[in-house]
Structure formats: C-alpha cells, structure tokens
Amino acid sequence: MLIAGLTGSIATGKSTVSAILKDLGAFIVDADLAAREVVLPGMPAWDEIVRIFGRDILQETGEIHRERLGALVFNDAKMRAMLEAVVHPEVMRVMDEQISTIRAGSSDAVVILDVPLLIETGMHRGVSEVIVVYCPEDQQMRRLMVRDRIGRNEALARIRAQLSIEEKRRHASLIIDNSTTVDNTRRQVQDVFATLREKASGLD
C-alpha cells in the first residue's frame, strides 16, 4: 500500500483533483470530512469545543455553527491554536482508522490523504509522495473572487492567511498544474496515478 498526501491552497483546485483520483481508483481519506465528523454533537471534540468557546457557537440543532466559530478564530492565533489542539488529534484518529481498514482490504492500494494543511501540520513528512495542486496566486485570487463572490481585498486576506502556494510547491514531489483546462489537469492526474499505482505494486 502506498500513502500519498494531496494538498493545495484555497481555490487552486484540490477538490477537482481529489475527485479525479477517486474516479481512477484511489482511496481518498479526506481530512475535511473527518473534521466535520469529529465535531458532531456527542463526540469528544464537540464537548471540548463548547467548553472552550461557549454555547453561542451552536446552532439550534446543537451542531457547531462553523462560520461563527471560524469568525472567532480567523484573526486570533491563540484561539485558533486552541481549536486545532482539540480537533487535530481526533481527525488523525479517524484518518488512521480509515487507513487501517483500507490496508486490511487491499495491500496494493493507493491511498490519498486529502489534507489542506498537509505541510503546515508536518504530515507531509510521513507520506511517500506529496502532491501539490498548483496555480499562480493571481489566478487563485480571480477564481476565489468568482467562486465566493467576494472582493479583491477579502480574497487576498484569505489567501495570505494560508501558507503560500509557492512555498507548498517547494515541498512537492509531484505537481498538478491546474492553471489551464480541466482536460489538461485530468491528463496530469492520470499520469500521477499511474506512477503511484506502479510504486504501490512494487511495495507488495
């Protein structure tokens, strides 16, 4: 089994690449989905988040209001660190369980860890390949403005709140250039997946 990490920056097209990899037969372990799961009511992370941030962050259903919580931590590094200290270990636990299940069923599987903060959290050091979905920052900004219907300044603030795509690119062992057409991106993903399949088979 081969485990590769997939990352990018906001509006570079990581979700598109992840979907193509899944269609090709890769097993996707999605950190964002795990993060949504671990903060559901009744989960340990939910209890701790409510204890730290209060019940004002809850919807009427009892679920955490993600936008409200996000607004609290976006510009407050200390609060963001407190949230991450609660959520990240639980996300890792869920992802590890998923990887174990895949390993038990398919020894030559290609597993893709779809993790927005792959490099920031140091997870890139524990995978066989680091795949970065890339487009230049100016294109990233235009896409984000259109996608989220926001102005240039807000788009720039969101982009600059993350590790730059150029810095992430420097950590990549495989790069998907998503700056042109979807067809071109798909061809690159197919080539990358073929490489990963070959390496996974060699690990048997």
Buried (B, 14 or more C-beta within 10 A) or exposed (E): BBBBBBBBBBBBBBBBBBEBBBEBEBBBBBBBBBBBBBBEEEBEBBEBBBEEBEEEBBEEEEBBBEEEBEEBBEEEEEBBEBBBEBBBEBBBBBBEEBBEEBBEEEEEBBBBBBBBBBBBBEBBEEBBBBBBBBBEBEBBBBBBBEEEEBEEEEBBEBBEEBBEBEEBBEBBBBBBBBBEEEEEBBEBBBEBBEBBBEBBEEEE
